[in-house]
Amino acid sequence: MSNVSLEKAIELMTSRHTSQLKDRHAAMVRRICSTKSQYAEGFYYKDLDKVIEIIKLLNKGIEEGSKELVEPLCRLINHCKIQFRKEQMSDETLYVPKLPEFLNVLYPILKPEREPIKELLLCVCSFITDFAKKDIATTAEKNAAESSLSKSKRSKSLDNWETNVLAVIKTNGTKYLKAIAATELPEGLVHILADNVTENEIAAQTVSAMLALSMYAPLASKIGELGVLKDLVVVICNHPNFRDPLVNLCIECIWNILEQSGDECIETLAREELIISLRWCLQRVIKEGYKLTDRKLRNELMILISAVVACPETHAFFLSREESPECFLEELIKFSSYDELNLAVAGTTSTISANKAMWGVEPEDLELKKLLWTCTSRIISSKLDAAIEVVVNSDFLPALLLYLDPSQKNQAISRWQQPQLKEIQMHALNTIFHILPIFPEHFQQQNGNYCLVHFLSSYSDNERKLATLKALEVASQFQEFKTELAEEGLFDTLLDIVQSEADYPLFARELALSIISNACKNCRENQKEIRRKGWIELIKANIKPMPPIVTGEPDQFLLAVLDCLWHAILQNKRSTLHFIDIEGITALLDYLDECLEVHRRIAISCLCHLLKISRAKAAFSSWNSKKNMANASQLLIRIYEEEEKRLGVAYDVDGVLKDPRRPLAYSQSNNTKGFETLKETLEAADQQSEVSILRKKQLEFARKRDLRASIFCCLSLADVNSVDLLPKEKQKLEVIRMYPDFRKGELFLDIKNELETLGIRPTQDDGIWLNQCLDEAYEQATNTIKNQSMIAKQHKNEEEQSLVEFYKTIMRSGAVGAKS
């Protein structure tokens, strides 16, 4: 067969003498793909153009009706599965860019103008599958070499190594996957599957090809965007045998696509007919399945349903009763709570229940229960009245609380192993955390508060305690729950958590303080209760900076402490007086002297509230900083100065205000510097991995509040004596005293500027009044500037006089020494 070549095949097919001899064309292609031809070990890269031309000619002949060319074309495509060869090292670099052109020649086969040919479709899908999997082994070896792992170490961590290889392929792909991504083949595969969802053989080959493509993230996203998920679901639901490998292929392909595409692809499944199909398919698997693989498939379907439920548009479909008197949500709730309520009839572990359990206690059954709870909570998260009514009238919440009620000792609970029971309880707490705000009255009617409070003290592990505290933190926000939580003894348990620094993580103690704050907010009974139980002393003891060795988020914990101080103590007069009596003012000022910027707002607000009581003023006046012995007034003036720097208030070298029109720099135009500083701070925080998004939002929120107003209130309530202040501080005090007048004057100026911008002319009387207000504000600012200048001048004179006296003393000392 030495005379067989691609050039001769093209000449045979294009020559006007032999172009119609289709049988000879077919024979030539068979000879090219024969094991005895020069291409037996595969085509060369340099032959890509010729292979493309031959495939085009064969496909054209088939479209013209020459069915005898189908088998040779399939033979040629299958021969292309063999790795392309290179004669020179540069061949791969030169010809690999032609791979997309080669692959695109197959697209007309997947989407022909006439009726598609099954044999060709299967052949092309099989070729795409093999082509996509090429070079993966090479990529794996390359990744292993780059990871600098020895062969022995690699064998010990094979699972991690394989996971890393898949991650590399998903991100970087191979040259073959990248070539497919540059073609129209994904569109062709989606089209084929949509037209052949009931043709199992074609569907299987098509899904296999899609699964191979979905290993590469861009291809997975592209396939998902084309809407293939709905077709994969149809294949799963319509397949007569749910144990067929095709079903598992479809599910695996779905997860690969969802992992890359996310919510956009899920929205394509928000169709009622698909939800109905998934429901009937799930019912069939539950009814007929008994193998381990069946239980796994059941769970895979539930995972898919849970993913679909994440799209709120689907929730109404779970409430439809058109296909059945029982809606899908009711069926899911029945599955999730059947065993709990029916096995609980036994009463105790010693009594054998006559009721048969619907589910077992295998890991797959545990996973199913968690999925059912998650799915139900997601459906009611959109707060549809019909969904809430279904859940309220069902046994869903009682089934959840059954695992959290310490008094329950029945078969439904005892049949689980302790690790399984812990996992169920954790998931039940997490579910309650999300659904409790939707129907608090129903939760209270089911004794939910009793279960949570007593469950908190029933277990010693931190995982369950943290999950319970999160649920209680939500429950404590409801006014009707507050006294009930206290009556159940919650405050004693929380007191032990906050006091036990070594036994509980900082986050648990923070949650405990948040619960106390919520429970005492607008609840006088609870405010009295915490005073009797010693909470005031505990909160005062925690108003202090945390040592650097503390693990967790000290900033968030201290915010919880200050929030608890405000709502639980300062909103009750007797508690406030007790806090002052135990030197709470001193503790608060000590902390204010060192606290972060995000804590200042609430700390100064608490101080201002305390200074409204006369006995607090003595503690304020007698306080001195441990760092520099500054008094409390000087501390607040220092914070005022820092706030002015942030907002861009201009002073001259003598510490005198520059702009009498804008003494506070409170307009947007003059606040630019402050906002630029905030922007720079937040951008710098973005570059620091340890700064969380929550911290950045808190800093941004704190800087929206002008602390100077709170500082003015504190100093005006404390009756500051300027004798104890330094000259610079006296100058600043002149500005602080005038803060309300300056603020009012700048508001009037803003009003005038806005009217001018809008082209609105006030009436004559209003204009006169507005100008008078502005003149008055300007005069007040001018007088303040004069007072500041006088203080600066007086200070300068005192310094000069002191310097003169100093020189006189030196001269006197020198004269006495000369005489002696």
N, C-alpha and C positions, 0 to 999 in steps of 0.2 A: 504493500500500500504506500510505497514511497511517492507515488504520483498524486496522493491525496493531500490537499492543502486548503486552507481557508480562501486563498485567492482564487483557486480553481472553482470552489463552490460558489463564490460570488459571481464569477464569470459565467458559470453554468446557469445560474438563476436569472441573470440580467441579459444574457445574449438573446438577440431577437430570434435566433434559430432554436434555442433550447429553453426559453423562458416558460413555455407552456408544458414542458415535460415534467410534471410534478412527481411522477414516480422516480425519475432519475435524481431529482432534487432530494427526495426522501432518502434514496440509497446513498447519495453522497454524504449527507449529514450522518447517517448511521456509520459510514466508513470513517468519518472524522472522529466520531466518539468511540470507535472500536479500540480494543486493547492493543491492537497491532499497529495503530497509526502513530504518527510522530507526536500527537497530542494526548497520548494515552495517560501521561502523568499530569495532564492539565495544560491549559492555554498559557501563553506568555503574556505578560503585561502589555507588550508592544502590539499584541493581537486584539486588544480591546475594541478598537474601531471596527475591525473586521467581524468580530463576534456580534457587535451591536447591529451591523448591517445585515448579517445573516438572520438574526432574530426578527428584524423588521420585515425582511422579505418573506420569511416563513409565516409570520403572523398575517401579513397582507394576503398571502395565498389562502390561508385558512378563512379569512373574512370573505374572500371571493368564492368560497364554497369547497375548497380542496381539503376535505377531511382527512385525506391520507397523510397530510403534513403534521397532524396533531401529535402523533407518536414521535416523529423525529424532533419536533420542537421540544417536547418533554424530555427526550433523551439529551438534547443539547443543553437545556437549562440544568438538568441534573449533573451533566458533565462540568458545568461551571461551578458546582459546589467544591470541586477540587481546588486547592490553593493555587492562585495564579503564580507563575514562575517568573523569575527575572534572569536575564543574561548578564546584566551589569548591576553594580550596586546602585547606580543612579536611576535604574528603571522604576523602582518603587516611588521615588520622589517625583519622577516625571509623569507617571501614569496613574497613581492613586487619585489625583484630582479628577480623573475621568470616570471614577466609579459611580458617582451620582448619575452621569449620563447613561452609563451601562444599565443601572437599576431602573431608570425612568423608562427604558424601552419595554419593561415588563408591565408598566401601568396600564397600557391599552388592553392587555390580556385580562387584568382584574376588572376593568370597566369597559368592555367591548361595546361596539355600536349595535351588534346583533346579540342573539341569545348566547350567554356565556357557556363555555364548554367545561363540564365538571372536571374532566381529566386534567385540563390545563390549569384550572383554578387550584386544584390540589397540588399540582407540581410547583406552581409559583409560590404558594404559601409554604410548602416544604422547603423550597430554596431560600426564602426569606428567613425562615427559622434557623436553618444551618448557617446562612451568611451572617446573621446577627450574632451567632455564638462564636464566630471565628475570632481568633486572637485573644480570647479571654484567658486561656492558659498562659500565653506569653505575657499578658498584662499582670497576671498573678505572680509570675516569676520576677518580673521587673519590680513589682511592689515589694516582694519579699527581699530582693537585693537592696532596695532603697531603705527598707526598714532595719537593715544591718543586723538581722537575726540569724544566728547560726542555725544549721539544720536541726540540731538537737533541741534548741530552744523553740524552733518553729513547730516541731512535732509536739512539744508539750503544750503549746498554746494554739493548737490548730484551729479551734473554733473562733478565737479572736482574730487569727490571721485571715481566715476565710471571710469573716465579717468585714474586715478592713478591705479585702480585695473587692467585695461587692460594693462597699462604699466608694472605693476609687472608681469602679466602673460606672456607678450611678452618677458620679459627679463629672468624671473626665471622659468616660466612654472609651471606645476603641475606634480605630480608623474606619471600620466597617459600620459601626453604629452611627458614627458621624456622617458617613456617606448616605445611609438610609434617611437620616434626619434632613438631608438636603434634597430629598425627592418627594414625589407624590404618593409613594407606596403606602404610608399610613392612611391616607384618605381612601385608597383603593381597598385596603383591608377592612376598614370600617364599612364601606359600601357593600362589600361581599357579605359581611356578617349580617348587616341589616336585611339583606335579601334572602338569607339562607338560615335564619334562626331555627327553622324546623328541620333542616338538612343536617343531621348529626355529623356525617363524615366531613362535609365542607366546614361546618361550624368548628369542629374539633381542630382541623388544620389551621383555620384562620385564628382561633384563639391561641393556639400554640405559637403562631407567629407574633401575635400581639404581646404575648407573655415574654417572648424573647426580646422584643423591642422595648418593653416597659422597664427593662433593667437599666436603661439610660434615661435619666430624669427628663431631658427635653422631649424625648420621644413619648414618654409616659404622659407628660402634660399635653402634648399635641393630640394624642389619641383621646385623652379625656375631654379636651375642648371640642372635639368633633362629635361628642355625644354618644360614645360607645357604651357607656355604663348601662343605659337603659336596655340596649340589645343584649348585653351579657346577663342582665337580670332576667330578661325574657327567656334566654336559653336555659338558665338554671330552673326557672319555674315551669317551663313547658316540657322539660325532658322527662320521658316516661320512667326512667330509672335514675333515682337521685344518687345511687351508688356509682354511677358511671364516672370514669376519670374526667370526662369533659366538665362535669359540674365543679370538681375541685380546681381544674384549670381556670374556669371562669372566675371563681372566687379569688384565686391567687392573683389573677390579672386585675381584678377590681381593687384589691388592696394596694398593688403597685401603683395604680393610677391615682387612687385617692391620696396616697402618701405624697405624691408630687403636686396634684392639682388642688386638693382641698375643697373649700366650700363651693367654688364655681362649678365643679363637676357634680357635687351633691344636688345642686339645684335642678339638674337635668332629670333627677329621679323623683322630683316633686310632682308626680302624676298619680291620680287616683287608681288607674288600672294597674300600675306597677305595685302600689301598696297592696291592692287586693291580691295580686299574683303572689307576692311575698307571703301574705297571710295564709293562703291555701297551701303554698309549698311548705311553710313551717308546720302547718297542721298535719300534712302528709308525713313529713319526716318524724314528727313526734308520735304519730299514731302507728306508723309501720316500722320505725327504726328501733333496733334493739342491740346493734353492734356498737363497739367503741367508736368506729368511724362515723356511724350515724349520729352519735351524740356530738361528735366534733363538728359535723356538718350542721347540726341543729344550732350549735353555738355560733358558727360562722354566719348563719342566716340572721341570728339575733344581733350579732355585731353589725351586720349590714343594716338591719332595721334601726338600730340605735344611731348609726351614722346618718341615715335618712331623716330620722326624727330631729336631728340637729338643725334641720331647715324648718323654720316655723311655718312655712307655707304648707307643709304636709300634715300639720296637726289636725286640721279639720277632717282629713281623710280617715284618721283613726277613730273618728266619732260617727262616721257614716253607718247607717243601718239599712242601706238599700239592698245589700247582698245577704244580710243575715239580721235576725232580730237582736242579736248581741253584737255590739260594735267591737272593733279590734282592740280598743283600749280596755274594755271590760274583760276580754279574753286574756290579754296580757296580765291584768291584775289577778284574774283567777289562777293563772299559771303560777304567779309569784307568791300567792298567799294561801294556796290550797292546803299544802302540807302543814303550815303553821297552825291554821285554825282547826283542821281535822285531827291532827295528831295531838293537839293540846287538849282534846276531849278526854284523853286518858288520865289527865290530872297529875299523876306522879310517875316517876321512872319505874316504880315497882309494878304498876298496872299495865297490862298489855292492851294496847289500843286495838279496837276492832276495825278501825279505819285503815285503809291501805294507803301508803304514801304514793304520791304521783311521781316523785323524783327520788333518786338515791342520794348517797353522800360521797360520791366520787368527785374528784377535782372538776370534772366537766359539769356536774350538777351544781356545784358551788359557783362556777363561773356563770352558768345560766341564770341562777338566782340574782346575781349581781347585775347582769345585763337587763333582766326584766325590771328590776328596781330603777336602774338608770334610765331605761326607756320610758317608764311611767313618769318619772320626775321631769324628764325633758318635755314630754307632751303637755304637762300641766304648767310648764314654765311660761308659756305664752298667755296664761291666765284666761283662757277661754272659759266662759261660764259653764258650758256643757261638760268640759273636761273636769272642772273642779267639782261639779255636781256628781259626776261618775265616781270620782275618787272619794268624796265625802260619804257617799252612800255605799261604798265598798268596804272590804276588810283590809285594804292596803296599809293604812296607818297602824291599825291594831297588830298586823303581822310584823311590822317594823319594830314597834314598841315591845313586842313579846321578847325580843332578844335583849332589850335594855332594862327590863323589869327584873330586879334582883329577886323578887318573891316568886318568880316563875321557875318551876323545876319539873318540866314535863318532857315527854318524849320528843317533841319537836326540837328541843334544845339539846337534850342529853345525847341524842344520836350522833352529834357532830364531835369530832376530835377538837381538843382545845385550840390548836392553831387555826383550824377551820372556823371555829366559833368566833375567835378573835377577828378573823378576816370579815366574817359576816357582820359582826357588831360594828366594826369600823365603817363598813359600807353603809350600814343602816344609819349611823350618825352622820355620815356625809350626805346621805339622801335627805335626812331631816333638816340639816343645815340649809339645803336649797329649797325645800318645799314648805318649811314652817311659815315663812312670811305670807304664803299664798292663802292659807286658811288657819289663822291662829286660834279662832274659836273652836274649830274641830279638833285641833291639837290639844287644847285645854280640856275639852270634853272627854278625850281619851286618856286623861291623866298623864299627858306627856311631860309636864314639868316635874311631877313626882318621879317618873322614870329617869329623867336626865339627872336630877339632883342626887338621887340615891345610887345611880350607876356611877357617878363621879367618884363616890367614896368606896365603891365596891371592888375596884381593881387598882393595883399599885403601879402598873406599867404606864410610862409616859405617853405612849402612842394613843391608848384609849382615853387617857385623861385629856390630852390635847384636843382630840376630836370631840369629846364631850364639852369642853370649854368653848369651842367654836360654836357648837349648837346653842349652848347656854348664852353666849354673847348675843346671838340673834334673838333668843327668847326674852332676854332682859330688856330689849328695846320696846316691848309692848307694855303699855301702861297697866293693862288688866292682869299681867303676869307678875308684876313686881312684888306685891305683898305676898303672893302665893309662894314665890321662890324663897323669900325670907322665912316664911312659916315652915317650909320643908327643911330648913337648916342649912341652906346654901352658904350663908355668910361664914359659918364656922369652918366649913371645908375650904373655902377660899382663903380664909385667914391663915390656915395651916400652909397652904400652897405659897402664899406671898412671903410668909416668915421663913420657910424652908429653902434658903438660897442654895444649899448644896444638893438638895434632893430633886429639884425641878429646874428645867431649863428656863432661861429668861423669858422666852416667848409665852410659856405657861403662866408665869407670874404676871406678864403684861395682860394676857387675856383675863386673868382673875381681876385685875384692877379695872379693866374696861367693863366687866360685868357689874362690879360694884358701882362704878360711875353711872352706868345705864339704869341700874336698879334704884339708885337714889335720886335720879333726875326727876324733879317735880313729884317726889314721893316723900312726904314728911315722916311717915311711919318708918321707912327704911333709914332715913337720915338719923332718927333717934336710935334705931337698932344698932347701927355701926358705931355710934358714940358709946353705947353701953358695952360693946364687945371689944373696944380698944383699937379700932381702926384708925382713929385720929393720930395716936402715937405712932402707929406703924407707917402711915403715910408721911408723917413728918420725918421719920427716920430714913425714909427712902428718897427724900428731896436732897440729893447730893450726887455729884458726878460719879460715874461708875469707874472702877479701876480698869486699866487697859487689858488686864488678863481675862476679863469677863468675855465669855463666848456668847454670840447672839447679836442682837441689835439694841445696844444700850440707849440709843437716841429714841427709839420707839417706846421703850420701857419708860423712860423719863417723861415722855409726852403723856403716857397713860397715867403716870403718877400725878402730874399737874392737872390733867383732865379730871381725875378722881378728886383731887383737892377742890377744884372749882364746883363740881356738881354735888359731891357727897358731903362736903364740910362747909364751904363758904356760903352755901344757900340756906344754911340753918344758923340762926343767931347764936344759940347756945354752943353749937359745935365750933363756930367761929371764935367765940370768946375762949373756949377751951384750947383751941389751937394757938391763940395768942398767949395764953397763960403758960403753955409748955414751950415757950420760946420758938414758936413757929415762924415769927417774923425774922428772927436771926437766921434760921435755917433757909428761909426763902431768899434772903438777901445774900447769904453765903453762896447759894447756888446761882443767883442772878449775876454774881461777880465773875463766874467762870463758865456759864452755860453757853450753848451754841445759839446761833442767830435764830434758828427755827423754834427755840424754846422761849425766846424773850417775850414774844407777844403775849402768851398765856401767863407767863410768870409775872410780868408787869401788870397785867389785868388783875391777877390774884392779889398783888400787893396793893393796887389801887382800891380794891374792894375792902381789904383789911384796914386801910388807913381811914376809912369812914368811921371807924370806932375809935373813940378818944384814947383808950388805953394802949392802942397800937402805936401811937405817935411817940411815946417814950421809948419803946423798943427801937423804933426807926431812928430816933435821934441819937441813941446810945451805941448804935452799931458802927463798927469799923472793919475795914477789909483786912483779911489775914495776909494779903499780898503786899499792900502798900499803905495800910492804915488809913485809907480814904474813908470818909463818912458816907452815909447812904445818899445824901444829896449830891455829893461829888460823883458817886457811882452813876446815878441817873443822868447827871449832866454829861458824863463821859459817853454814855449810850446815846444821848441826844446828839452829841457831836458826830458820832459814827453814823447816825441816821442822816444827818445833814450832808456828810461827805457822800453817802450813797445817792442822795437825791440831787447833789450838785449845787448846794447853796454856796454863793461866792462871798468871801471875806478878804479884806486887805491884810497886809503884813502885821498891822496892829490889832487884828481881831475885830474889825469893825465891818458891819454889813456894807456891801457895795451897792446893791440895787434896792432902793426904798419901795419901788413898785412891786417887786417880787421878793419880799424878805424870806419867804418860805420856798421859793422856786417850785411852786405847786402846779404849774401849768404843764401840759404835755410838751410844749416846745422847750421849756426849761428843764424838764425831767429827762431829756434825752440821755444825758450822761448816766443817770441812775439806771435807766433801762438798758443802756449799753453794757453797764457793769453786770447787770443781771444776766444778760445774754452771754457775756463772756464767761461768767461763772458756770452757767448751765452747759455751755460748750466744753468747758474744761472738765466738768463733771462727767460728760459723755465719754471722755477719754479715759476715765478712771473706772475700771471694772467693778471696784468695791462699792461705788456709789450706785444705789438702786434707783429705779424710776420713781419709787415712792418718795425717796428723799428729795429728789429734784423737784417733784411736784410740791412737796411741803415747803421747800425753800422758795419756790416761785409764789406760792400762796402767802407765805409769811411776808414777803417783800411787797405784796400789794397793800399791806396795812401800814399806815404811817404811825410809827411808835411814838412820835412826838406828842400826839394828842394824849395818849395814856401817861406819858412822862409829865406833861403839864398838870394832869389831874392829880398824880401822886404828889408832886411838889407843892401844889396849891393846898392839898389836904394836910400836908405835913408841916405847914408854916415854917418854911426854910428861913434860917437866920444867915444872912449873907456875910456876917462877921467871920464865920468859919470857912469861908471860901477864898480861893486864890483870885487874884485880879482877873485872869482869863476866864475863870468860872463865873465871876461876877458879871463880866461882859455877856457871857452866854445866858446867864439868868435873866438879864434884861430882855433878851429875845424870847425866852421861854414864858415869861410872865405875860407877854403880849401875844402869845400864840393864837388865842381865839379871835382877837381883833385882826391880826394879820391874815388869818384864814378867811375871815369874813371879807376883808378888803380884796383878797385875791379872787374870791368868788364873784364879787361885783365886777372886777376887771375882766374875768372870763365871760360874764354876761354881756358886758359892753363889746368885747371883741367878737363874740358870736353874733350879736345883732348887726355889727358892721359887716361881718362876713356874709350874712344872709341878706344884707341890704334892707334891713328893717329899721325904720326910724321911730324911736319912742315918742310919745306925746311930750309936749313942752314941760309939763309938771314932772312926768317920770324922768325926763332927761335931766332936769335940774336936780331932782332928788338923787339920781344915780351919780351925777358929778359931785354932789355934796358928799355922798358916801365915799367916793374915791378920794376926794380931797382930804376927808377926815382920816382915812386909812393912810394916805401918804404922809400926812402931818404926824400921825402916831409913829410911823416907821422912821421919819426924820428925827423926831424926838428921841427915839431909841438909839439911833445912830449917834446923836449928840451925847446921850448918856454914856454910850460905849466909848466914845472919844474922850470924854472927861475921865472915865475910869482908866483908860490907857494913858492919858496925859498925867494923871495923878500917880499912877504906878511908875511912869518914867521919871517923874520928879522925885519920888521916894527912892528910886534906884540911884539917881544922880546924887541925892543928898546922902544916901548911905555910902556911896563911893567917896564923896568928899570927906565925910567923917572918918572913913577908913584911911584915907591918905593923911589926914590930920593926926590920927593916932600913930601912924608910922613915923611921921615927921617928929612928933613929940617924943616918941621912943628913941629916935636917932639923936635928938638934941640932948636928952638925959644921958645917953651913953657917952656922948662926946665930953660932957662936963665931968663925968666920973673918970 
